[in-house]
Every structure is written in structure tokens, then in C-alpha cells.
């Protein structure tokens, strides 16, 4: 199980992603924009962030810049309906690990998360 922070201004999108991730066994926290997301990130130290790109107050690009300024290494997956090539390049240059088109399917989400989260074997750690 991983701690995942979802950042999206759409409550509907947050709830959809939250349900999918919860069904996969992950612990989910939500934030409605990048500014709140940065604050929550400091508090919960998520294993991964899933963020929208276009949001009020602080958008996904601003979030990536803010995380970089703090020296954060948390993987960020950007989920958006606006994936233009120049936007994709900027997100990747700022450290996004993946960009997914909305609407996101369970299979696409599982594949993306599988790249950044350790395999869940069901075995307990000896530590």
C-alpha cells in the first residue's frame, strides 16, 4: 500500500481517482490545487503525487516548480486533458515522471504506478 496525494480542482476527478486507487489498496489524500498540495505534501510525505495540470491558484507546472524548489523527490504523474507537445516537454523537464490523458482508466493508472512504486508481494518486510 502506498500513500498517494491527488491534486485536482475537480472534485469529481479527485473522487474517481480516489475510488480507483482505494480499490487498489492505496491510502489516498486529496488537495484541490497545487498550493494546498504543496502544504499537504509536507505533512503526509506521499509516495507519489497524481496532479492535474490546469488548476486555479497554483497549476501543475507551478506545483512541479514548487516541489523542485523544496528539493522534493516524490514522483509526480500529471493527469490532464491538455497534453500538447510543448506542455509535455515542460512537465518532463520539471521532473514529472509520466503524463496521462484524461479520462484515466484503471489499467493505465496501474501501469503508471507500477513504474514508481515497489512491487506489492504480500510479504512483510523483515525490518
N, C-alpha and C positions, 0 to 999 in steps of 0.2 A: 504494500500500500504506500502510495506517495502523497505528499502534501502538495496540492495544486491550487494556484491562485488564478482565478478567471477574472479578467478585466474587460468589461464591455459596457457601453452606455445603455444597451438594450437589455431590459430585464428579461424579456422573452429569450434572447440568445444566451444570457447567463444561465437561466433555468434549464434550457435544453442541454447545454454543455454540462451543467452540474449533474443533471439526471444521468447522462451517458457516463460521465466519469465516476459517479457514485455507484452505478451498476457494475463498473469495473473494479470496485473496491477501494477507490481513492478517497482521501479526505479533501474536500473542496471548500475554499473560501472565495467569496465574491467581492469585487470592487466595481464601482460604476464609472470610474475614469482613471486616467493614468496617475493623477495627483494622489488620489486615495490609494491606488495600487502601490505606489512607492512607499506610502506610510505603512500599509498592511505588510508589504514585503519585509520591512524592517522588524515587524512584530513576529510574524509567523515563520520567516525563513523558509519559503516553499522550495520544493524540489524542482519545480518547473512552473513557468508562468505561461498562460494562454491569454493573449491580448488581442482585442480588436485594434484596428488601425485608426479609423476615423471616429474620434470622440471629442466632446467638448472639454473644456478646462485644460486637459493635457492629453494629447493624442498618443498613438502608439510610437511615433517617431520620438516625441518628447520623453516618453517612458523609457525607450531604449537609451536615449542620451542621459537621462537621469540615473539609470542603473549603471551605465558606464562611468559616470562621474563619481558614483559611490564605490566603484571597484567591484560591483556585484558580478558573480559568475553564474548566476541562475540561468539555465537555458530558457529562452523565450521563443514560443511558437506564435506567430502572428496569424490571426484568422480574420479574413476580410472579404468583402465583395469587390474591392477595388485593388486588383493586382495588375497594375501597369508595370512594364519592364523597369522604368526608372524608379518606381516605388519599391519594387522587389530588390533592386540593386542597393538602394539606400538602406533598406531594412537589414539586408545581409551585411553590408559594410558596418552597420552599427551593432552587429552581433546577434541578430535574430538567427535562430538555428533552422527554422523552417517557416514557410508561408503556405497557408491552406486557404482554399477558396470556400466561401460560404455558399450554400449550407454544407456543413461538415457532417460526414457520415461516421458511424461508429468505427467502421473498418479503417477509414482514413486517419481518424484520431488515434486508434490503437497502433497503427503503423508509425505515426509520428512520435508518439510517446515511447514506443519501443526502442527508438533510436537514442533516447536520452535517459531512460530510467533503467535501473538494473533489472535483470530478469527476475520474475517472481517465481521461485521454485517451490514455495510452500515449506521449505526447510528453514528452521530457525538458525539464526546466527549463533556461533559458539561464544560470542562476546557478550 
